[in-house]
């Protein structure tokens, strides 16, 4: 599948708009799944399951109250991830598609690295997403296959040096620098998982 380069900022903008709908008190994420014809087939944002009370309505976040580091204790979170909501809407139509993911800090609105977590990565492999296109905290846009991201997750868990094959050089440079201590959304979670 090939998406015209000029369309990439557009689809990332759609993911960013979806993130604005998030009901999370900590991070806002949005996702858009785009098919081989360049059509958006589904979108999602992180928030409570349909019809349930969200964290904005509750006025508190369980993970924040428990001082959970970023990426830890997702099972205690009341929200469904943006990627998961998009997968549920797309169903089998996601086969062979690209997923655009954008994230921002809920308090400041500043971009954050929008790498899908290991659970969403595993789901993307099973639903056959071809490529993740993610916005990084520095504003750059990177590309990585779900299988390569899964391998990166596993390398972090095993405390090996994480190296991930990626589609865009800037992202490869970002990921390969150990000095950044894997300043990406899944690193803290995987560090914790590897120790327990």
C-alpha positions in Angstrom: 0.0 0.0 0.0 1.2 3.5 -0.8 -0.3 6.7 0.5 0.7 10.0 -1.2 3.2 11.8 1.0 1.1 15.0 0.8 -1.8 13.1 2.4 0.2 12.0 5.4 -0.1 15.4 7.3 -3.9 15.4 6.5 -4.5 11.9 8.0 -2.3 12.8 11.0 -4.4 15.9 11.4 -7.5 13.7 11.6 -5.9 11.5 14.3 -5.0 14.7 16.1 -8.6 16.0 15.9 -9.8 12.6 17.3 -7.4 13.0 20.2 -9.2 16.3 21.1 -12.3 14.1 21.9 -10.4 12.1 24.5 -11.9 12.0 28.0 -8.6 10.9 29.7 -7.2 13.3 32.3 -3.6 12.4 31.5 -3.0 11.8 27.8 -5.2 12.4 24.7 -4.7 9.9 21.8 -6.5 9.7 18.5 -6.2 7.2 15.7 -7.4 7.0 12.1 -7.3 3.8 10.0 -6.8 4.5 6.3 -7.4 1.9 3.5 -5.3 1.4 0.3 -7.5 3.8 -1.6 -6.7 6.6 0.8 -10.2 6.5 2.5 -10.6 6.8 6.3 -12.5 3.7 7.4 -12.5 4.3 11.1 -11.3 6.6 13.9 -11.0 6.4 17.6 -9.9 8.2 20.7 -9.1 7.1 24.2 -12.1 7.2 26.6 -14.5 5.3 28.6 -16.5 2.4 27.0 -19.7 3.5 25.3 -22.4 4.6 27.8 -20.1 4.5 30.8 -18.9 7.3 33.0 -15.6 8.7 31.9 -12.7 10.2 33.9 -13.7 13.8 33.1 -17.1 13.1 34.5 -15.6 11.3 37.5 -13.2 14.1 38.1 -10.3 11.7 38.9 -8.0 9.1 37.3 -7.4 5.9 39.2 -3.9 5.4 37.7 -3.0 9.0 38.6 -4.3 8.6 42.1 -2.2 5.5 42.5 0.9 7.3 41.1 1.2 4.8 38.3 4.2 5.7 36.1 3.3 6.3 32.4 2.6 3.0 30.7 1.9 1.0 33.9 -1.3 -0.7 35.1 -3.4 -0.2 32.0 -5.7 -2.9 33.4 -6.7 -0.4 36.1 -7.6 2.3 33.5 -11.2 3.1 32.8 -10.5 4.0 29.2 -10.4 2.1 25.9 -7.3 3.0 23.8 -7.8 5.1 20.7 -6.3 2.3 18.6 -8.7 -0.3 20.1 -11.7 1.9 19.4 -10.6 2.3 15.8 -10.0 -1.5 15.5 -13.5 -2.2 16.8 -15.1 0.1 14.3 -13.1 -1.1 11.3 -13.3 -4.9 11.9 -11.9 -6.9 9.0 -11.8 -3.8 6.8 -8.6 -2.9 8.6 -6.7 -5.7 6.8 -3.8 -4.1 4.9 -4.5 -0.6 6.2 -2.3 2.1 7.8 -3.1 3.5 11.2 -2.3 7.1 12.0 -1.8 7.8 15.8 -1.4 11.2 17.4 -1.1 12.0 21.1 -0.8 15.0 23.4 -0.5 15.8 27.0 -4.0 16.5 28.5 -2.8 19.4 30.6 -0.6 21.3 28.2 -1.7 20.1 24.8 1.9 19.5 23.8 2.6 16.5 21.5 3.8 13.2 23.1 5.3 10.2 21.4 2.3 8.2 20.1 3.6 4.7 19.8 0.9 2.1 20.4 1.2 0.0 23.6 2.1 -3.7 23.4 -1.6 -4.7 23.7 -2.6 -2.4 20.8 0.4 -3.6 18.8 -0.6 -7.2 19.2 -4.2 -6.4 18.2 -2.8 -4.5 15.1 -0.9 -7.6 14.1 -3.9 -9.8 14.4 -6.2 -7.4 12.5 -3.4 -7.1 9.9 -2.6 -3.4 10.1 0.2 -2.9 7.6 1.8 0.2 9.1 1.7 2.6 12.1 2.3 6.2 11.2 3.0 8.0 14.5 3.6 11.6 15.6 6.6 12.0 17.8 6.9 14.5 20.7 9.2 16.7 18.6 6.5 16.9 15.9 8.1 14.6 13.4 6.1 11.8 11.8 7.5 8.3 11.8 6.5 4.9 10.4 6.9 1.4 11.8 5.2 -1.9 11.1 3.3 -3.5 14.0 5.6 -6.5 13.8 8.7 -4.3 14.1 7.1 -2.4 17.0 6.2 -5.7 18.7 9.8 -6.9 18.3 10.9 -3.6 19.8 8.6 -4.1 22.8 10.1 -7.6 23.3 13.6 -6.3 23.1 12.9 -3.7 25.8 11.3 -6.4 28.0 14.3 -8.6 27.7 16.6 -5.6 28.5 18.3 -6.0 25.1 19.3 -2.9 23.3 16.2 -1.9 21.4 16.6 -1.5 17.7 13.7 -1.2 15.5 13.5 -1.2 11.7 11.4 1.8 10.6 10.2 3.4 7.5 11.3 7.0 8.1 14.9 7.9 9.0 14.1 10.5 11.7 12.2 7.9 13.7 15.0 5.4 13.4 17.4 7.9 14.8 15.0 8.8 17.6 14.5 5.1 18.6 18.1 4.1 18.3 19.5 6.6 20.8 20.0 4.9 24.2 20.6 8.4 25.7 16.9 9.2 25.2 16.1 6.2 27.5 13.5 5.2 25.0 11.4 8.3 25.5 8.4 6.6 24.0 5.1 5.7 25.4 5.7 1.9 25.8 9.2 2.1 27.3 8.2 2.7 30.9 5.5 -0.1 30.8 7.9 -2.6 29.3 10.6 -1.7 31.8 8.1 -2.5 34.6 6.9 -5.6 32.9 10.4 -6.9 32.4 11.1 -6.6 36.1 8.0 -8.4 37.3 
